[in-house]
Amino acid sequence: MGDVVGDSKVDFGVLAVLHKWPSLANQRRSDRASYQVIEGTLDECISAFMAKPAATRHLYEIRTIAQPPLVTDILSPEHITELARLREFL
């Protein structure tokens, strides 16, 4: 079910969870734990992330099953944006 990228495959149908970090003045609070926003497929979590205002995306991350080398178990906002571009390309 994955899309082929060179010799690497990304399965956008795997289980993933979009997390948000509590913030103060639009900055992550390191003294608080992140919390679950949605649970679904990697594709659904990427779509939900991309629907967030660009100015707040740094407060989010996606947790999923690692799919080396393109997908790590915790995806940073920059990594999610790159995967969204890759997904659009495919």
C-alpha positions as CSV (number, residue, x, y, z in Angstrom):
1,M,0.0,0.0,0.0
2,G,3.0,2.3,0.2
3,D,4.2,4.7,-2.4
4,V,7.6,4.2,-3.8
5,V,10.3,6.8,-3.4
6,G,13.5,5.6,-5.0
7,D,14.1,2.3,-3.1
8,S,12.1,3.6,-0.1
9,K,8.4,3.1,0.5
10,V,6.2,5.2,2.8
11,D,3.0,3.6,3.9
12,F,0.7,6.6,4.6
13,G,-2.0,4.2,5.9
14,V,-0.1,3.3,9.1
15,L,-1.5,4.3,12.5
16,A,-0.3,7.7,13.7
17,V,-1.2,10.3,16.3
18,L,-1.0,14.1,15.9
19,H,0.2,15.7,19.2
20,K,0.2,19.4,20.2
21,W,2.5,20.9,22.8
22,P,0.9,23.4,25.3
23,S,2.2,26.9,24.6
24,L,2.7,30.2,26.2
25,A,3.2,33.2,23.9
26,N,3.2,30.8,20.9
27,Q,6.2,28.9,22.3
28,R,6.3,25.3,23.4
29,R,6.2,24.8,27.2
30,S,8.9,22.3,28.1
31,D,7.4,21.9,31.5
32,R,4.2,20.3,30.1
33,A,3.6,17.1,28.2
34,S,2.2,17.1,24.7
35,Y,-1.4,15.9,24.2
36,Q,-3.2,13.9,21.5
37,V,-5.2,15.9,19.0
38,I,-6.2,13.1,16.6
39,E,-5.5,9.5,16.0
40,G,-5.7,8.0,12.5
41,T,-3.6,7.2,9.6
42,L,-0.3,9.0,8.8
43,D,-2.1,10.5,5.8
44,E,-4.9,11.8,8.0
45,C,-2.5,13.2,10.6
46,I,-0.5,15.0,7.9
47,S,-3.7,16.5,6.4
48,A,-4.8,17.7,9.9
49,F,-1.3,19.2,10.5
50,M,-1.3,21.0,7.2
51,A,-4.8,22.4,8.0
52,K,-3.3,24.2,11.0
53,P,-2.2,27.8,10.6
54,A,1.5,27.9,9.5
55,A,2.3,30.2,12.5
56,T,1.3,27.5,15.0
57,R,2.6,24.3,13.3
58,H,5.8,24.4,15.4
59,L,3.6,23.3,18.3
60,Y,2.7,20.0,16.7
61,E,4.4,16.6,16.0
62,I,3.3,13.3,14.7
63,R,4.1,10.0,16.4
64,T,4.0,6.9,14.3
65,I,5.8,3.7,13.5
66,A,9.2,4.4,12.0
67,Q,9.7,3.6,8.3
68,P,13.4,4.1,7.7
69,P,14.9,6.0,6.2
70,L,12.1,8.5,5.4
71,V,9.8,8.3,8.4
72,T,11.0,8.5,12.1
73,D,8.8,7.6,15.1
74,I,8.4,11.2,16.0
75,L,8.0,13.6,13.1
76,S,9.0,17.3,13.6
77,P,6.9,20.0,11.9
78,E,9.6,20.4,9.2
79,H,9.6,16.7,8.6
80,I,5.8,16.6,8.3
81,T,5.9,19.4,5.8
82,E,8.4,17.5,3.7
83,L,6.3,14.4,3.8
84,A,3.3,16.4,2.8
85,R,5.2,17.7,-0.3
86,L,6.3,14.1,-1.1
87,R,2.8,12.8,-0.7
88,E,1.5,15.5,-3.2
89,F,4.3,14.6,-5.6
90,L,3.3,11.0,-5.6
